[in-house]
Amino acid sequence: NNEETRWRLYEKTRDGLMANQLSNAEAYDKSLLTLSSAFLGISFVFLKDIVPLTLAHHVWLLIASWIGFALTIVATIFSFIYGQRVIKRLLDGARRYYIDQEEDAYDEGNKLSRRIDLINELCGISFIAAVILSVAFVVVNLPMELTMSTETIRQQEETVTTAPVNKFQEVPAAQKESNEKTNVGRSVDSGQQQDTKK
């Protein structure tokens, strides 16, 4: 009875863990696809609206990150296709091992499972490397973007500032006296002309 109880508990625990493993694998694949696509889109927006590609430094970081995200997406999709084929082969291997009692089928099933795990690990490593490269590219080019923004603000301030109003220049004292004499002479001449007309 004790052995039967332990065996039932073991089967229950095993089935629960396998269900959790399947759920985690599905969430893992979906997350890689979603996040890789999102990071690719963000990188394009960064180049379009923040730092143009012609002015960016260390562009190889961005290109390498694109390659990493692309590999992640391709490898994840490939894991879906390959996983379906592996499941069919595992079902056939389970029949051969448990029903036909072929011992070689057990080792074959383990090899196929390890291949799936290896592909998933490579997807994760490629994604992490791509994220690191993207962050490095942003960190390198962000100070330049801040500098460009500061220069733009300064240019706008210079454009908005109104031009200073020109002040009258002071006339020297000697020139003032000569101007006054000239004005007096003109007044006298104009008075004489008026008398002559009368």
Backbone hydrogen bonds in HBPLUS format (Angstrom, degrees):
<---DONOR---> <-ACCEPTOR-->    atom                        ^
c    i                          cat <-CA-CA->   ^        H-A-AA   ^      H-
h    n   atom  resd res      DA  || num        DHA   H-A  angle D-A-AA Bond
n    s   type  num  typ     dist DA aas  dist angle  dist       angle   num
A0005-THR N   A0001-ASN O   2.87 MM   4  6.10 156.4  1.93 149.8 156.3     1
A0006-ARG N   A0002-ASN O   2.99 MM   4  6.20 162.2  2.02 147.2 151.8     2
A0007-TRP N   A0003-GLU O   2.88 MM   4  6.06 154.2  1.95 145.1 152.7     3
A0008-ARG N   A0004-GLU O   2.94 MM   4  6.17 159.1  1.98 149.3 154.0     4
A0009-LEU N   A0005-THR O   2.95 MM   4  6.19 160.7  1.99 150.4 156.1     5
A0010-TYR N   A0006-ARG O   2.81 MM   4  6.00 150.2  1.90 143.8 152.9     6
A0011-GLU N   A0007-TRP O   2.93 MM   4  6.17 161.3  1.96 150.4 154.4     7
A0012-LYS N   A0008-ARG O   2.93 MM   4  6.12 157.0  1.99 147.0 153.7     8
A0013-THR N   A0009-LEU O   2.86 MM   4  6.03 161.7  1.89 146.9 152.3     9
A0014-ARG N   A0010-TYR O   2.77 MM   4  5.94 161.6  1.80 151.7 157.7    10
A0015-ASP N   A0011-GLU O   2.89 MM   4  6.01 164.5  1.92 147.0 151.1    11
A0016-GLY N   A0012-LYS O   3.03 MM   4  6.21 156.6  2.09 145.2 151.7    12
A0017-LEU N   A0013-THR O   2.92 MM   4  6.14 160.0  1.96 152.3 157.6    13
A0018-MET N   A0014-ARG O   2.90 MM   4  6.09 157.7  1.95 151.9 158.2    14
A0019-ALA N   A0015-ASP O   2.98 MM   4  6.14 151.1  2.06 142.1 149.8    15
A0020-ASN N   A0016-GLY O   2.98 MM   4  6.23 155.4  2.04 145.4 152.1    16
A0021-GLN N   A0017-LEU O   2.83 MM   4  6.04 151.9  1.91 144.9 153.3    17
A0022-LEU N   A0018-MET O   2.94 MM   4  6.15 155.4  2.01 144.6 150.5    18
A0023-SER N   A0019-ALA O   2.99 MM   4  6.21 158.8  2.04 146.7 152.5    19
A0024-ASN N   A0020-ASN O   2.85 MM   4  6.03 160.3  1.88 149.6 155.1    20
A0025-ALA N   A0021-GLN O   2.92 MM   4  6.08 152.3  2.00 143.6 151.4    21
A0026-GLU N   A0022-LEU O   3.04 MM   4  6.29 157.4  2.10 147.4 152.7    22
A0027-ALA N   A0023-SER O   3.00 MM   4  6.24 165.7  2.02 150.7 154.7    23
A0028-TYR N   A0024-ASN O   2.79 MM   4  5.87 150.4  1.87 144.6 153.6    24
A0029-ASP N   A0025-ALA O   3.02 MM   4  6.22 163.6  2.04 149.4 152.2    25
A0030-LYS N   A0026-GLU O   3.04 MM   4  6.24 167.4  2.06 151.8 155.5    26
A0031-SER N   A0027-ALA O   2.88 MM   4  5.94 155.7  1.94 144.3 151.4    27
A0032-LEU N   A0028-TYR O   3.03 MM   4  6.25 158.6  2.08 148.2 153.6    28
A0033-LEU N   A0029-ASP O   3.08 MM   4  6.34 164.7  2.10 151.6 155.3    29
A0034-THR N   A0030-LYS O   2.91 MM   4  6.06 168.5  1.92 152.8 156.5    30
A0035-LEU N   A0031-SER O   2.84 MM   4  5.82 170.0  1.85 153.0 156.4    31
A0036-SER N   A0032-LEU O   2.97 MM   4  5.82 157.5  2.02 141.1 148.1    32
A0037-SER N   A0033-LEU O   3.13 MM   4  6.19 164.2  2.15 144.5 148.9    33
A0038-ALA N   A0034-THR O   2.95 MM   4  6.13 154.4  2.01 145.6 153.6    34
A0039-PHE N   A0035-LEU O   2.87 MM   4  6.05 163.2  1.90 153.0 156.6    35
A0040-LEU N   A0036-SER O   3.07 MM   4  6.26 154.8  2.13 145.7 152.5    36
A0041-GLY N   A0037-SER O   3.06 MM   4  6.33 160.2  2.10 146.9 151.9    37
A0042-ILE N   A0038-ALA O   2.89 MM   4  6.17 158.0  1.94 152.0 158.4    38
A0043-SER N   A0039-PHE O   2.97 MM   4  6.11 156.0  2.02 146.2 152.1    39
A0044-PHE N   A0040-LEU O   3.17 MM   4  6.48 152.3  2.25 147.0 153.6    40
A0045-VAL N   A0041-GLY O   3.07 MM   4  6.37 156.6  2.13 148.3 154.7    41
A0046-PHE N   A0042-ILE O   2.88 MM   4  6.11 153.2  1.95 149.0 156.7    42
A0047-LEU N   A0043-SER O   3.12 MM   4  6.38 153.1  2.20 143.6 149.5    43
A0048-LYS N   A0044-PHE O   2.96 MM   4  6.15 149.8  2.05 144.7 153.7    44
A0049-ASP N   A0045-VAL O   2.88 MM   4  5.86 175.7  1.88 158.9 159.5    45
A0050-ILE N   A0046-PHE O   3.08 MM   4  5.16 144.1  2.21 126.0 134.6    46
A0051-VAL N   A0046-PHE O   2.97 MM   5  6.29 163.9  2.00 160.6 165.6    47
A0055-LEU N   A0052-PRO O   3.10 MM   3  5.47 144.0  2.23 106.5 116.4    48
A0056-ALA N   A0053-LEU O   3.39 MM   3  5.08 150.0  2.49  93.5 101.8    49
A0061-LEU N   A0058-HIS O   3.10 MM   3  5.86 153.5  2.18 117.1 123.0    50
A0062-LEU N   A0059-VAL O   2.97 MM   3  5.30 118.4  2.36 104.8 119.1    51
A0063-ILE N   A0059-VAL O   3.04 MM   4  6.41 162.5  2.07 156.2 161.3    52
A0064-ALA N   A0060-TRP O   2.87 MM   4  5.93 160.6  1.91 144.0 149.6    53
A0065-SER N   A0061-LEU O   2.98 MM   4  6.19 149.8  2.07 141.8 150.1    54
A0066-TRP N   A0062-LEU O   2.91 MM   4  6.23 153.1  1.98 149.5 156.9    55
A0067-ILE N   A0063-ILE O   2.98 MM   4  6.31 157.8  2.03 149.1 154.8    56
A0068-GLY N   A0064-ALA O   2.95 MM   4  6.22 153.1  2.02 143.0 150.7    57
A0069-PHE N   A0065-SER O   2.88 MM   4  6.18 162.3  1.92 154.3 157.9    58
A0070-ALA N   A0066-TRP O   2.86 MM   4  6.03 160.8  1.89 151.0 157.0    59
A0071-LEU N   A0067-ILE O   2.86 MM   4  6.04 158.3  1.90 148.6 154.5    60
A0072-THR N   A0068-GLY O   2.95 MM   4  6.15 151.6  2.03 143.4 151.6    61
A0073-ILE N   A0069-PHE O   2.97 MM   4  6.27 162.0  2.00 151.5 155.2    62
A0074-VAL N   A0070-ALA O   2.93 MM   4  6.15 170.2  1.94 154.3 157.1    63
A0075-ALA N   A0071-LEU O   2.78 MM   4  5.80 165.2  1.80 149.7 154.7    64
A0076-THR N   A0072-THR O   2.91 MM   4  5.98 153.2  1.98 144.9 152.3    65
A0077-ILE N   A0073-ILE O   3.04 MM   4  6.27 164.0  2.06 150.5 154.4    66
A0078-PHE N   A0074-VAL O   2.85 MM   4  6.05 156.3  1.91 147.4 155.1    67
A0079-SER N   A0075-ALA O   2.83 MM   4  6.03 143.9  1.96 139.9 149.6    68
A0080-PHE N   A0076-THR O   3.17 MM   4  6.56 142.5  2.32 141.5 150.5    69
A0080-PHE N   A0077-ILE O   3.11 MM   3  5.18 124.6  2.43  95.4 109.2    70
A0081-ILE N   A0077-ILE O   3.22 MM   4  6.65 162.9  2.25 153.1 155.2    71
A0082-TYR N   A0078-PHE O   2.77 MM   4  5.95 173.5  1.78 160.0 162.3    72
A0083-GLY N   A0079-SER O   2.74 MM   4  5.54 146.2  1.85 133.1 143.5    73
A0084-GLN N   A0080-PHE O   3.10 MM   4  6.39 150.2  2.20 146.5 152.6    74
A0085-ARG N   A0081-ILE O   3.35 MM   4  6.73 155.8  2.41 146.0 151.8    75
A0086-VAL N   A0082-TYR O   2.89 MM   4  6.15 154.3  1.96 149.8 158.0    76
A0087-ILE N   A0083-GLY O   2.91 MM   4  6.13 154.9  1.98 148.3 154.2    77
A0088-LYS N   A0084-GLN O   3.27 MM   4  6.55 156.6  2.33 142.3 147.3    78
A0089-ARG N   A0085-ARG O   3.07 MM   4  6.39 157.9  2.12 148.1 154.0    79
A0090-LEU N   A0086-VAL O   2.73 MM   4  5.98 148.5  1.83 150.6 160.6    80
A0091-LEU N   A0087-ILE O   2.90 MM   4  6.12 151.8  1.98 147.9 154.8    81
A0092-ASP N   A0088-LYS O   3.08 MM   4  6.36 157.1  2.14 143.1 149.2    82
A0093-GLY N   A0089-ARG O   2.80 MM   4  6.01 152.1  1.87 141.6 150.3    83
A0094-ALA N   A0090-LEU O   2.76 MM   4  5.95 149.3  1.85 145.6 153.5    84
A0095-ARG N   A0091-LEU O   3.12 MM   4  6.39 154.5  2.19 143.8 149.7    85
A0096-ARG N   A0092-ASP O   3.03 MM   4  6.31 160.9  2.06 147.8 153.3    86
A0097-TYR N   A0093-GLY O   2.82 MM   4  5.98 150.9  1.91 145.7 154.0    87
A0098-TYR N   A0094-ALA O   2.89 MM   4  5.88 171.3  1.90 150.7 153.3    88
A0099-ILE N   A0095-ARG O   2.86 MM   4  5.23 144.9  1.98 131.2 142.8    89
A0100-ASP N   A0095-ARG O   3.12 MM   5  6.62 154.9  2.19 146.6 154.1    90
A0102-GLU N   A0096-ARG O   2.83 MM   6  5.56 165.1  1.86 138.1 142.1    91
A0105-ALA N   A0102-GLU O   3.31 MM   3  5.80 147.0  2.43 108.6 116.4    92
A0106-TYR N   A0103-GLU O   3.23 MM   3  5.75 147.5  2.34 110.5 118.1    93
A0108-GLU N   A0104-ASP O   3.22 MM   4  6.49 157.4  2.27 149.3 156.0    94
A0109-GLY N   A0105-ALA O   3.06 MM   4  6.21 154.3  2.13 143.7 149.2    95
A0110-ASN N   A0106-TYR O   3.21 MM   4  6.52 154.4  2.28 146.0 152.4    96
A0111-LYS N   A0107-ASP O   3.07 MM   4  6.32 153.3  2.14 147.0 153.8    97
A0112-LEU N   A0108-GLU O   3.15 MM   4  6.42 159.8  2.19 149.1 153.7    98
A0113-SER N   A0109-GLY O   3.11 MM   4  6.32 157.2  2.16 146.4 152.5    99
A0114-ARG N   A0110-ASN O   3.02 MM   4  6.23 154.4  2.09 146.3 152.9   100
A0115-ARG N   A0111-LYS O   3.10 MM   4  6.38 145.9  2.22 144.5 153.3   101
A0116-ILE N   A0112-LEU O   3.24 MM   4  6.59 156.4  2.30 147.6 152.5   102
A0117-ASP N   A0113-SER O   3.10 MM   4  6.40 161.2  2.14 148.6 153.8   103
A0118-LEU N   A0114-ARG O   2.90 MM   4  6.10 150.9  1.99 143.9 151.9   104
A0119-ILE N   A0115-ARG O   3.01 MM   4  6.30 158.0  2.06 151.2 155.9   105
A0120-ASN N   A0116-ILE O   3.07 MM   4  6.34 162.9  2.10 152.4 156.7   106
A0121-GLU N   A0117-ASP O   2.98 MM   4  6.21 153.4  2.05 146.6 154.0   107
A0122-LEU N   A0118-LEU O   2.96 MM   4  6.21 156.3  2.02 149.1 155.4   108
A0123-CYS N   A0119-ILE O   2.99 MM   4  6.27 151.4  2.07 147.4 155.3   109
A0124-GLY N   A0120-ASN O   3.10 MM   4  6.40 158.3  2.15 146.4 151.3   110
A0125-ILE N   A0121-GLU O   2.95 MM   4  6.22 160.5  1.98 151.9 157.2   111
A0126-SER N   A0122-LEU O   2.91 MM   4  6.04 164.2  1.94 149.7 154.1   112
A0127-PHE N   A0123-CYS O   2.99 MM   4  6.17 155.7  2.05 146.4 153.1   113
A0128-ILE N   A0124-GLY O   2.98 MM   4  6.19 165.9  2.00 151.9 155.3   114
A0129-ALA N   A0125-ILE O   2.99 MM   4  6.16 164.9  2.01 152.0 156.2   115
A0130-ALA N   A0126-SER O   3.02 MM   4  6.16 155.4  2.08 143.7 150.5   116
A0131-VAL N   A0127-PHE O   2.95 MM   4  6.23 156.0  2.01 152.4 158.7   117
A0132-ILE N   A0128-ILE O   3.01 MM   4  6.28 162.2  2.05 151.6 156.1   118
A0133-LEU N   A0129-ALA O   3.02 MM   4  6.26 160.0  2.07 149.3 154.4   119
A0134-SER N   A0130-ALA O   2.97 MM   4  6.16 155.6  2.03 146.7 153.4   120
A0135-VAL N   A0131-VAL O   2.95 MM   4  6.18 164.9  1.97 155.5 158.9   121
A0136-ALA N   A0132-ILE O   2.96 MM   4  6.15 156.5  2.02 146.3 153.2   122
A0137-PHE N   A0133-LEU O   2.98 MM   4  6.22 154.3  2.05 145.5 152.0   123
A0138-VAL N   A0134-SER O   3.03 MM   4  6.33 159.0  2.07 150.6 156.0   124
A0139-VAL N   A0135-VAL O   2.92 MM   4  6.12 164.3  1.94 153.0 157.3   125
A0140-VAL N   A0136-ALA O   3.00 MM   4  6.14 154.7  2.06 147.2 153.6   126
A0141-ASN N   A0137-PHE O   3.11 MM   4  6.24 155.7  2.17 146.4 152.3   127
A0142-LEU N   A0138-VAL O   2.79 MM   4  5.63 132.6  2.01 151.7 161.8   128
A0145-GLU N   A0141-ASN O   3.21 MM   4  6.52 150.0  2.31 145.8 154.1   129
A0145-GLU N   A0142-LEU O   3.03 MM   3  5.03 117.5  2.44  97.4 113.0   130
A0146-LEU N   A0142-LEU O   3.00 MM   4  6.35 154.4  2.07 155.0 162.0   131
A0147-THR N   A0143-PRO O   2.96 MM   4  6.22 151.9  2.05 145.0 152.7   132
A0148-MET N   A0144-MET O   2.91 MM   4  6.16 157.4  1.96 148.4 154.3   133
A0149-SER N   A0145-GLU O   2.98 MM   4  6.21 152.2  2.05 144.3 151.9   134
A0150-THR N   A0146-LEU O   2.98 MM   4  6.23 154.8  2.05 145.6 152.0   135
A0151-GLU N   A0147-THR O   2.99 MM   4  6.27 162.7  2.02 153.3 157.2   136
A0152-THR N   A0148-MET O   3.01 MM   4  6.18 155.0  2.07 144.6 151.6   137
A0153-ILE N   A0149-SER O   3.00 MM   4  6.26 156.0  2.06 148.3 154.2   138
A0154-ARG N   A0150-THR O   3.01 MM   4  6.29 157.5  2.06 149.4 155.5   139
A0155-GLN N   A0151-GLU O   2.96 MM   4  6.22 160.8  2.00 150.7 155.5   140
A0156-GLN N   A0152-THR O   2.99 MM   4  6.23 154.7  2.05 146.9 153.9   141
A0157-GLU N   A0153-ILE O   2.93 MM   4  6.20 154.5  1.99 148.5 155.4   142
A0158-GLU N   A0154-ARG O   2.92 MM   4  6.21 156.6  1.97 152.1 158.3   143
A0159-THR N   A0155-GLN O   2.97 MM   4  6.17 148.6  2.07 142.9 151.6   144
A0160-VAL N   A0156-GLN O   2.94 MM   4  6.13 154.0  2.01 148.4 155.1   145
A0161-THR N   A0157-GLU O   3.06 MM   4  6.15 147.7  2.17 145.8 153.1   146
A0176-LYS N   A0172-PRO O   3.06 MM   4  6.36 142.5  2.21 144.2 155.4   147
A0176-LYS N   A0173-ALA O   3.09 MM   3  5.00 120.6  2.46  91.7 107.1   148
A0177-GLU N   A0173-ALA O   3.13 MM   4  6.52 153.7  2.20 152.6 157.4   149
A0178-SER N   A0174-ALA O   3.18 MM   4  6.51 163.2  2.21 148.5 152.6   150
A0179-ASN N   A0175-GLN O   2.97 MM   4  6.10 151.7  2.05 141.8 149.8   151
A0180-GLU N   A0176-LYS O   2.93 MM   4  6.20 150.8  2.01 147.3 155.6   152
A0181-LYS N   A0177-GLU O   2.98 MM   4  6.28 158.3  2.03 152.5 157.6   153
A0182-THR N   A0178-SER O   3.00 MM   4  6.17 157.7  2.05 144.2 150.6   154
A0183-ASN N   A0179-ASN O   2.95 MM   4  6.18 154.0  2.01 144.8 151.9   155
A0184-VAL N   A0180-GLU O   2.93 MM   4  6.21 152.6  2.01 146.8 154.3   156
A0185-GLY N   A0181-LYS O   2.90 MM   4  6.15 162.1  1.93 153.4 157.8   157
A0186-ARG N   A0182-THR O   3.01 MM   4  6.22 154.0  2.08 145.1 152.1   158
A0187-SER N   A0183-ASN O   3.02 MM   4  6.27 146.3  2.14 140.4 149.5   159
A0188-VAL N   A0184-VAL O   3.01 MM   4  6.35 157.5  2.06 153.1 158.3   160
A0189-ASP N   A0185-GLY O   3.01 MM   4  6.21 166.5  2.03 152.0 155.6   161
A0190-SER N   A0186-ARG O   3.00 MM   4  6.12 158.1  2.05 143.8 149.7   162
A0191-GLY N   A0187-SER O   3.02 MM   4  6.24 143.3  2.16 141.4 151.3   163
A0191-GLY N   A0188-VAL O   3.08 MM   3  5.05 121.0  2.44  93.4 108.4   164
A0192-GLN N   A0188-VAL O   3.00 MM   4  6.32 158.5  2.04 155.5 160.3   165
A0193-GLN N   A0189-ASP O   3.04 MM   4  6.23 155.4  2.10 147.5 154.3   166
A0194-GLN N   A0190-SER O   3.21 MM   4  6.36 148.3  2.31 135.7 143.2   167
A0195-ASP N   A0191-GLY O   3.08 MM   4  6.43 154.5  2.15 147.9 154.4   168
A0196-THR N   A0192-GLN O   3.02 MM   4  6.23 159.7  2.07 150.9 155.8   169
A0197-LYS N   A0193-GLN O   3.20 MM   4  6.36 153.0  2.28 143.0 149.4   170
A0198-LYS N   A0194-GLN O   3.19 MM   4  6.50 147.9  2.29 142.7 150.7   171
